[in-house]
Amino acid sequence: MSRKKSKNTGLGLGLEALIKSKTREKVENEAPSSPKKLEKEDKEISPGPDESNLKMVASEVKKNPRITLWSARSAAVLRYLKKTRPEFSISKEASKLIEDAVQEKYPEIWEMFSDIK
């Protein structure tokens, strides 16, 4: 029996499936941007820190510093390590990997939260 995925089921959209965006249909119908344009947009940040957002984010993460990720291959690797290496901690390893990657990709923003450990 063959199953046909409906374009609007939300499968494979992650968070977008939960948060219906008014612009999602518009974005899906537009031609993709050139890689150079995407790279430039990805690296742009606002001219200065928004103090109200900084305080709000700091307060939120002090209450709940957890994030949730979906990556089957990464989960498989980390679970394999958990089963094969004594005292291996998935949480500690995932935290270290994510922190290193975020710090490298967004160093200016990373510094804005230097008081959070």
N, C-alpha and C positions, 0 to 999 in steps of 0.2 A: 504494500500500500504506500503510495507516494504522498508526502505531505508538502504542500506548497506554503511557504512562509508569506504571510501578508506583509506588505511594506509598512503598514501602520500598527503592527502588533507590539512594537517596542523591543522586540528581541534583538539583543546585541547592542542596544543603545545605552546600557548602563543607567547612569543617573538621569539621562535625558528621558528614559522611559517613565521615570517617576515624576519628573517636572516637565509638564507640557509647555513648550516654549511657543509663543506666538510667531516667532521668527524662524522656527525650525524648518517649516515647509519652504519658506523663502530661501533659506540657506541651502537646503537639499536641492533646490531647483537651479541655483546659481552655479556657474562654472567655477571649478576650484581655482584658488589663487595660485600664482606662480610660487615656486619654492622660495625665491628671494624675498618676495613680499611677506610670506608667512614667517620667515626667519626674522625679518625686521620687526614685524608686529609682535612676535613672541618676546623680543628682547626689550621692547619699549616699556617704560614704567612712568608713572606720573612724576612731575618735576620735583615734588617733595613729599615727605610722608604725611599722610592724613591722620592727624593726632586722634581724632574720634574713632577711626577704624583701628588704629594701633591699640588703643585702650580696650576697645570692644573685643578684639581678637585675643589680646593677652588675657583678659578676664575669662573668656570662653575656654581657652586652652588650659588655664589653671584649674578649671572645674573638670574638664574632660580632655586630656591630651591624646586620646585615641583617634586613629584614622582607620578606614577600612579600604582594603584593596582587593581587586579581583585579578588574579593572574595564575592560571592553572599551572603553567610551566614553573613559575617561581615557587608556587606552593609545593609542587612535586619535589623540586630540588631541596627546599628547606625541610620538608618532612623526611626526605631520604637522609639528610644530614642528622636530623633528630634521632632517627633510628640507628644510625651507624657510628655516631660520635658521642661518647659519654659526656654528659653535662652540656651538650649543645642546646642553646636557647634560640628558638625561632624568633621570639620577640626582640631579643637583644641584637641578633644579627640583622633582622629586617630594619630595626631602628637605625643601626649604624649605617647600613647601605643607603637608606632613604635620606638620612641627615647629610651624608657625604654628597649625594647627588643634588639635593636641594641647595646646599651651600655652594656647590660649584656652579649651578645654573643660575641662581638668583642671589649673588653675594651681597648686593646692596640691601635687599629686603632682609636677608639673613641677619645682617648687622643691626637692623632696626629692632630685632628681638633678642639682642645679646644678653639681656637680663633674665631671660627664660632659660632654665637649664633642663 
